[in-house]
Each structure stands twice: as C-alpha cells, then as structure tokens.
Amino acid sequence: MRRESSDTPVQLTPYLDNVYQTAVARNAGEPEFHQALHEVLESIGPVLAHHPEYVEAGILERLVEPERQIMFRVPWVDDAGAVQVNRGFRVQYNSALGPYKGGLRFHPSVNLGIIKFLGFEQILKNALTGQGIGGAKGGSDFDPHGRSDREVERFSQSFMSELYRHLGEHTDVPAGDIGVGAREIGYLFGQYRRLTNRHESGMFTGKGVLWGGAEVRTEATGYGAVFFLQEMLERRGDGLEGRTAVVSGSGNVAIYAIEKLTQLGARAITASDSSGYIVDEAGIDLELLKQIKEVERARIAEYADRRASARFVPGRRVWEVPAHAAIPAATQNELDGDDAAALIRGGVIAVSEGANMPSTPDAVQAFQAAGVLFAPGKAANAGGVATSALEMSQNASRQRWGFDDSEARLRHIMRDVHDAAFAASERYGHPGDYVLGANAAGFVRVADAMLAQGLI
C-alpha cells in the first residue's frame, strides 16, 4: 500500500525546481512519479555544477519526458463468458544507451503514473548495470490473482495483440514484474511469436530455461539485493555472517533474498503479504515458504500454521521486528518514517531495497541521519535487469550458461554497481551516500550518451 510522505522535500536549486514544477504540471495526479523525480533531482545538483554542458543541452528537460507513452484497451472474455476490459500501458522512457528494457506489471494498482515512476527509475537503474540497455516499464490493471490459467492466457494474448507492434529485440525488450511470472511470460511470448512469425528469443526476458531463458533470472533481483548489502557492509569492514534480517514480501524478490541471506550465513526471520507478516526466530524455512507461495499460492498465515517456531501477526508490518539488516521487497512506499524509526530502535545497521522505491523520503532521511547504510532500489535491485541483459546476450549468441557461471556474472555486476555508486558519492562530495551516488552515476552515463547523439 502506498503511503504519502509527511516530510518537507529538500529544497531544489531554481533551475532544478523549474524542471520539477514543469514536470509536475504536465503529469498532475501522479504522486509516485513526482516522488521518484524529486529524489533524482535533489541528488544531481553537484553533478550539474561539474557539467554545465548538461544544462546547456537541456538534458534534464528531455530526460524527464518519456520518448513514447502507449496506453490501450485490453478486451478479453472470462470463464463465465462475460466480456472484461482492462487498460494496458507501456512507457518507453529513454533509449540513449540501448533498446528500451523494463518489466510488465499486472496488478489492480497499475495506472499511468505508477508505470511512469517505474520507467523513470528504470533509466538510471539500467544505466548502472553497464549492460547497454535503455529504460521502460509497462503493465495493466488486470489482476491475475484468482484467475484461471485460461483466463490469464486470454488476457495475455489480447494484451500482446496490441503491444507487439512496439516491441522487438532491438527496440523494446520487456520482462516480468509483479503479477507477471513464468506463466504470463509464456503466454505473452507465444502470442508475440504467433503474430510476428518469428522466434525472436531476445525480445522477452524471464523466459523458461528450456526455451531461451537464463539461469538465475528468477533469483537475480533477490540475490542482487543481498550482494549489494554484503558489499556495503564489507566496505565498512563488516559482514553478514551471524546477522539477522527482516524481509518484507513473499514473492520472487523476497524468497530469493531470504535464500541468499541464508547461504551467506545470515538468518532471515520474516516474510509478509497484504494480510500481515510471519516471524520465525529460528530462521525462515525456505522450502515451506516456497511451497506455500510458489506452489499453493496461499496466504502467508499458512506458514505459521505449519511451523511451530513461527507466529503470524495480522495487519502489521515486519519493520517492528528487531534485526541487523532490512530488505523491503514488496512494493513502493511500504516503509515510512515511523517504520524507519522502529528499525533504528531495533538495531538495524543496513537497508537494501529489493522493491522499487519502497522507502518514503522521510524514511530515507531517517536512515541516513542515523548512520544506517542505505541502498536505493535503483542500485540494490538492479540484479534482475542485469541478468535480463545477460539473457539477451545468450539469446543473441545462441548460448546457454550454467547456474554457477550466471551467478558469478551477477555477483560481478552487483559489485560494479556498488563501486560505481560509492565512487560517485565521493566524487560529488557526499561519501557513502548511496542515493546520491547511484543517481549521479546513472545520470552521467545517460547524459553523456544523449549529448553524443544530438538533439533527438
């Protein structure tokens, strides 16, 4: 659930404030996009002081405006024979570094503003990976939860029947996101093949391994968030061994963050869904969690019913549980200022965002003021899209890499993302500020490409 931030935004310079106010006026009623934009703009003042050519070339004015916004009707028929109509979206934000790249989200909360915020974040996230991909996002307000396989198939085919004309391995390469897993990707890719008469493997990532997908893609976002967390701690001379961690959510990101935390010697003790959370001081039983969430698609309360060491807490959030590290891995603005204060009281030393913008601005400020290591989503959760780019490389060369090789490549990329953000934070006068560092490093890469390619 989205929460409004209660804090007063950091004051922008007159130039940056003009860019922000113009964008807000053009995109009224889209608070998530406004929040994401403000966070970036308040970070890059030092960058513009070093690079006045970005201002002269209108880089920011162009960057905040999507290159293309697509919205369309998606009619389909449910199992009762009734006609249903949803909305489909694709915001192709920036292609200076490569083809548009970003997931598709199927969830009732999806609207143009949500997709725009996600697409804007994707630009800098993708730039940080160094993989030569632009930024985009898409989706629909369709809710696959509780729908039959045939209903999901009919919806996905109708959705792709419009979107396919805007996609391609050298144009726009979507992937999964909330509500779009292996089932949905299969139906979407199949319809694309049917419409184009091409088995263009590289036009969709997150595919099944047997038909072009990459090893570690399912695990990549959760693993990557933990790798970034590990890098932050090691930079400070610390580590994950023996630490406790609270993780929100119970989807792919949360499950595989818990898996990697466990492998690295930490103890993850929470998971959640919209009904509440479970806490298991013995450490999350990963196989049980996967059975309940990936196989049965049941509520998180089922975990506590089957595990003696666990308890279910309805209607509350995991942040009240004391731990050394936190990984918000559910959805945007799930962690507010009060939650941050609770985590700080509970002894948290590091936060790594697995979801996109899960912390409100006042939460971020509270963490930074308390000296808590804080990794923003555009850096910490870049592992998913980085592995998608690796999948594109495999498809282009007709190769398939093994799990261990793919994980090693992911580990190397996340180290590079961390180092780029840390180096930028030092270069622009705010050492250790990963928010500023990630925004600055990603922005410079995109801005330089835009400068080189002229006014387009």
C-alpha positions in Angstrom: 0.0 0.0 0.0 1.3 3.4 -0.9 1.8 6.0 1.9 2.3 9.7 1.4 5.5 11.1 2.9 5.0 13.5 5.7 8.3 15.4 5.4 9.0 18.6 3.5 11.0 17.9 0.3 14.6 19.0 0.2 14.9 22.4 -1.4 16.0 22.3 -5.1 18.0 25.0 -6.9 16.0 27.4 -9.0 16.9 25.5 -12.2 16.1 22.1 -10.8 12.9 23.3 -9.2 11.8 24.7 -12.6 12.4 21.3 -14.2 10.5 19.6 -11.3 7.5 22.0 -11.3 7.1 21.8 -15.1 7.1 18.0 -14.9 4.5 18.0 -12.1 2.3 20.4 -14.0 2.5 18.1 -17.1 1.9 15.0 -15.0 -0.7 16.0 -12.5 -2.1 13.4 -10.1 0.9 11.1 -10.3 2.5 11.3 -6.8 4.8 8.3 -7.2 6.3 9.8 -10.3 6.7 13.2 -8.6 8.5 11.4 -5.6 10.9 9.5 -7.9 11.7 12.6 -9.9 12.3 14.8 -6.8 14.7 12.2 -5.4 16.8 12.2 -8.5 16.8 16.0 -8.9 17.8 16.6 -5.3 20.8 14.3 -5.9 22.2 15.7 -9.1 22.9 19.4 -8.2 26.6 18.6 -7.6 26.7 16.8 -11.0 25.4 19.8 -12.9 27.9 22.0 -11.1 30.7 19.9 -12.7 28.9 19.5 -16.0 27.3 22.8 -17.1 27.1 21.3 -20.6 24.2 19.1 -19.4 22.2 22.3 -18.6 23.0 24.0 -21.9 21.9 20.9 -23.9 18.6 20.6 -21.9 19.4 17.0 -20.8 17.1 17.1 -17.8 14.2 18.6 -19.7 14.5 15.8 -22.2 15.2 13.1 -19.6 12.0 13.7 -17.6 9.8 13.5 -20.6 9.2 9.9 -22.0 10.2 9.3 -25.6 6.9 7.5 -26.0 3.8 6.7 -23.9 1.4 4.0 -25.1 -2.0 3.3 -23.5 -4.5 0.9 -24.9 -7.7 -1.1 -24.3 -7.4 -4.8 -23.5 -10.7 -6.7 -24.0 -11.0 -10.3 -23.1 -13.6 -13.0 -22.1 -13.6 -14.6 -18.6 -14.6 -18.2 -17.9 -18.2 -17.2 -17.4 -18.4 -15.8 -20.9 -18.5 -12.2 -19.8 -16.5 -9.5 -21.6 -13.9 -7.8 -19.5 -12.0 -4.6 -20.3 -8.7 -3.6 -18.8 -6.1 -0.9 -19.7 -2.6 -1.7 -21.0 0.4 0.6 -20.7 4.0 0.9 -22.0 6.1 3.9 -21.2 9.3 3.9 -23.4 11.3 6.4 -21.4 14.8 6.6 -22.8 16.8 4.6 -25.3 20.1 6.5 -25.4 22.1 3.6 -24.0 20.3 0.8 -25.8 16.9 -0.8 -26.5 14.1 0.0 -24.0 14.2 -2.5 -21.2 11.9 -3.0 -18.2 9.2 -5.3 -16.8 5.5 -5.6 -17.2 3.3 -5.4 -14.0 -0.2 -6.9 -13.8 -1.9 -5.5 -10.7 -5.1 -3.5 -9.9 -3.0 -0.6 -8.7 -1.4 0.0 -12.1 -2.1 3.3 -13.8 -0.1 5.6 -16.0 1.6 7.4 -13.0 2.8 4.1 -11.5 4.2 3.0 -14.8 5.9 6.4 -15.4 7.6 6.3 -12.0 8.8 2.8 -12.6 10.0 3.6 -16.1 11.9 6.7 -14.9 13.6 4.7 -12.2 14.5 2.1 -14.8 16.5 4.5 -16.8 19.2 5.1 -14.2 19.0 1.5 -12.8 19.7 0.1 -16.2 22.5 2.6 -16.8 24.2 1.5 -13.5 24.4 -2.1 -14.8 26.6 -1.1 -17.6 24.8 -3.5 -19.9 23.8 -1.2 -22.8 20.0 -1.0 -22.1 17.5 1.9 -22.0 14.6 2.3 -19.6 11.0 1.4 -20.0 8.1 -0.1 -18.0 4.6 -1.4 -18.7 1.7 -3.4 -17.5 -2.0 -3.4 -16.9 -4.6 -3.0 -14.1 -5.6 -6.7 -14.7 -5.3 -8.8 -11.6 -4.1 -12.4 -12.3 -4.7 -13.5 -8.7 -7.6 -15.9 -8.5 -7.9 -16.2 -12.3 -7.8 -19.5 -14.1 -4.9 -20.3 -16.4 -7.3 -20.0 -19.4 -8.4 -16.5 -18.3 -4.7 -15.4 -17.9 -4.0 -16.8 -21.3 -6.8 -15.0 -23.0 -6.0 -11.7 -21.3 -2.2 -12.1 -22.1 -3.0 -12.8 -25.8 -5.2 -9.7 -26.0 -2.6 -7.6 -24.3 0.2 -8.7 -26.6 -2.0 -8.3 -29.7 -1.7 -4.5 -29.3 1.7 -4.2 -27.6 3.6 -6.5 -30.0 3.9 -3.8 -32.7 6.0 -1.6 -30.3 8.4 -4.4 -29.2 11.5 -6.2 -30.7 15.0 -7.3 -29.6 16.5 -4.0 -31.0 13.6 -1.8 -29.9 12.0 -2.7 -26.6 12.5 -5.9 -24.5 10.0 -6.4 -21.7 10.3 -8.9 -18.8 8.2 -9.9 -15.8 7.3 -7.9 -12.6 4.6 -8.1 -10.0 1.8 -10.4 -11.3 3.9 -11.4 -14.4 5.7 -14.7 -13.8 6.6 -17.7 -15.8 3.0 -18.5 -16.7 2.3 -15.0 -18.0 5.6 -14.6 -19.8 4.9 -17.9 -21.6 1.5 -16.8 -22.9 2.8 -13.3 -23.9 5.9 -14.7 -25.8 3.7 -17.3 -27.5 1.3 -14.6 -28.8 4.2 -12.5 -30.0 5.6 -15.5 -31.9 2.2 -16.1 -33.4 1.7 -12.5 -34.5 5.2 -11.9 -36.0 6.0 -15.4 -37.3 9.4 -15.0 -35.6 11.0 -16.9 -32.8 12.8 -13.7 -31.6 14.1 -15.0 -28.3 15.8 -11.8 -27.3 12.6 -9.7 -27.4 11.4 -11.0 -23.9 13.4 -12.0 -20.8 12.5 -14.1 -17.9 11.6 -16.9 -20.3 11.6 -20.6 -19.3 15.2 -22.0 -19.3 14.2 -24.7 -21.9 13.1 -22.1 -24.5 15.7 -19.3 -24.2 15.6 -18.2 -20.6 18.7 -17.7 -18.4 19.7 -19.5 -15.3 19.5 -17.3 -12.1 16.9 -14.9 -13.7 14.3 -15.9 -11.2 16.6 -15.5 -8.3 18.5 -12.4 -9.6 16.7 -9.5 -8.0 16.7 -11.0 -4.5 20.2 -12.3 -4.8 21.4 -9.0 -6.1 19.9 -7.0 -3.2 21.8 -9.3 -0.8 25.0 -9.0 -2.8 24.7 -5.2 -2.6 24.0 -5.4 1.1 27.1 -7.5 1.5 29.2 -5.0 -0.5 28.1 -2.1 1.7 28.9 -4.0 4.9 32.3 -5.2 3.6 33.2 -1.7 2.6 32.8 -0.8 6.3 34.7 -3.8 7.5 31.6 -5.7 8.5 29.7 -8.8 7.1 26.5 -10.8 7.0 27.7 -13.9 9.0 25.6 -14.3 12.1 23.4 -11.3 11.4 19.6 -11.3 11.5 17.5 -9.8 8.7 13.9 -8.7 8.2 12.5 -9.1 4.7 9.1 -7.9 3.5 7.0 -9.6 0.8 6.9 -13.2 -0.2 7.2 -13.1 -4.0 10.3 -13.8 -6.0 12.4 -11.0 -4.7 11.7 -11.8 -1.0 12.0 -15.5 -1.4 15.4 -15.4 -3.1 16.7 -12.6 -0.9 16.0 -15.0 2.0 17.7 -17.8 0.2 20.9 -15.9 -0.4 20.9 -14.4 3.1 20.8 -17.9 4.5 23.6 -19.1 2.1 25.8 -16.3 3.3 25.4 -17.1 7.0 22.7 -14.6 7.9 19.3 -15.5 9.5 16.2 -14.1 7.7 13.3 -14.1 10.2 10.3 -12.5 8.5 8.1 -12.6 5.3 4.8 -10.9 4.6 1.9 -10.4 2.3 -1.1 -8.0 2.3 -2.7 -9.8 5.2 0.2 -9.4 7.7 3.6 -11.0 8.4 5.2 -14.1 9.9 8.2 -14.0 12.2 10.3 -17.1 12.7 13.2 -16.6 15.1 14.6 -20.0 14.1 15.1 -18.7 10.6 12.6 -18.9 7.6 12.1 -22.4 6.4 12.7 -21.7 2.7 11.2 -24.9 1.3 8.0 -24.3 3.3 7.7 -20.7 2.2 8.2 -21.7 -1.5 5.6 -24.4 -1.2 3.0 -22.0 0.2 3.7 -19.1 -2.1 5.1 -20.5 -5.3 3.1 -23.8 -5.5 -0.1 -23.3 -3.5 -0.3 -19.5 -3.9 -1.8 -19.4 -0.4 -1.7 -16.6 2.3 1.4 -16.2 4.5 -0.6 -17.2 7.6 -0.4 -20.8 6.3 3.4 -20.7 7.2 2.7 -20.2 10.9 0.0 -22.9 10.9 2.6 -25.4 9.7 5.8 -24.2 11.6 5.9 -24.4 15.4 8.6 -21.8 15.7 6.7 -19.2 13.7 3.8 -16.8 14.5 1.6 -14.8 12.3 0.9 -11.1 13.0 -2.1 -9.9 11.1 -2.4 -6.4 9.6 1.0 -5.2 10.7 4.4 -4.7 9.0 7.7 -6.5 9.6 9.6 -3.4 10.5 8.7 -3.6 14.1 10.8 -6.8 14.4 14.4 -6.0 15.7 17.1 -7.1 13.3 20.5 -6.0 11.9 19.5 -5.7 8.3 16.3 -4.9 6.4 15.3 -5.7 2.8 12.0 -4.1 1.8 11.0 -6.4 -1.1 7.2 -5.9 -1.6 6.1 -2.6 -3.2 6.6 1.1 -3.4 6.3 3.3 -0.2 5.8 0.3 2.1 8.3 1.7 4.7 7.6 5.1 6.1 9.3 7.3 8.7 7.7 5.6 11.7 8.8 2.2 10.3 12.3 3.6 9.9 12.3 4.8 13.5 11.2 1.3 14.7 14.0 -0.3 12.7 16.6 2.1 14.1 15.4 1.4 17.6 15.7 -2.3 16.8 19.4 -2.0 15.9 19.3 -2.0 12.1 22.7 -1.2 10.6 21.9 -1.6 6.8 18.9 -1.4 4.5 18.9 -2.7 0.9 15.9 -2.0 -1.2 14.7 -5.1 -3.1 11.5 -3.4 -4.4 11.2 -0.2 -6.4 11.1 2.9 -4.1 9.8 1.0 -1.1 11.0 3.7 1.4 9.4 7.1 1.7 11.6 10.2 1.6 11.3 10.7 5.4 12.3 7.1 6.0 15.4 7.5 3.8 16.3 10.7 5.6 15.9 9.0 9.0 18.2 6.1 8.0 20.9 8.4 6.7 20.7 10.7 9.7 21.1 7.7 12.0 24.2 6.5 10.0 22.4 3.4 8.7 23.8 2.1 5.4 21.1 2.7 2.8 21.0 1.2 -0.7 18.3 2.7 -3.0 16.3 0.3 -5.2 17.8 1.6 -8.5 21.1 0.2 -7.3 20.3 -2.6 -4.9 17.6 -4.3 -7.1 19.4 -3.9 -10.4 20.3 -7.6 -10.4 17.1 -8.6 -12.1 17.5 -6.4 -15.1 21.3 -7.1 -15.2 20.5 -10.8 -15.6 17.9 -10.0 -18.2 20.6 -8.3 -20.2 22.7 -11.4 -19.8 19.8 -13.4 -21.1 19.6 -11.2 -24.1 23.3 -11.8 -24.7 22.8 -15.6 -24.5 19.9 -15.4 -27.0 21.9 -13.3 -29.4 24.8 -15.8 -29.4 22.6 -19.0 -29.1 24.4 -19.9 -26.0 23.3 -21.1 -22.6 25.4 -20.5 -19.4 25.2 -22.7 -16.3 23.8 -21.6 -13.0 27.1 -21.1 -11.3 28.6 -19.1 -14.2 25.4 -16.9 -14.4 25.5 -16.3 -10.6 29.2 -15.3 -10.8 28.4 -12.8 -13.5 25.6 -11.4 -11.5 27.9 -11.1 -8.4 30.5 -9.2 -10.5 27.9 -6.8 -11.9 26.5 -6.0 -8.5 30.0 -5.3 -7.2 30.4 -2.9 -10.1 27.1 -1.2 -9.4 28.1 -0.8 -5.8 31.5 0.6 -6.7 30.1 3.0 -9.3 27.6 4.4 -6.8 30.2 4.7 -4.0 32.8 6.3 -6.3 30.2 8.9 -7.5 29.2 9.7 -3.9 32.8 10.5 -3.2 33.4 12.4 -6.5 30.4 14.7 -5.8 31.1 15.4 -2.2 28.9 13.1 -0.3 30.9 10.0 0.5 28.9 6.9 1.5 25.6 8.5 0.3 24.4 5.7 -2.0 21.2 7.5 -3.0 23.2 10.5 -4.4 25.9 8.1 -5.7 23.5 5.8 -7.6 21.6 8.7 -9.1 24.7 10.6 -10.1 26.5 7.6 -11.6 23.5 6.5 -13.7 22.6 10.1 -14.7 26.1 10.8 -16.0 26.1 7.7 -18.2 22.8 8.5 -19.8 23.5 12.3 -20.1 26.8 11.6 -21.9 25.1 9.3 -24.4 22.4 11.9 -25.0 24.9 14.6 -25.6 26.8 12.4 -28.1 23.7 11.6 -30.1 22.4 15.1 -30.6 19.0 16.7 -30.0 16.6 13.9 -30.5 
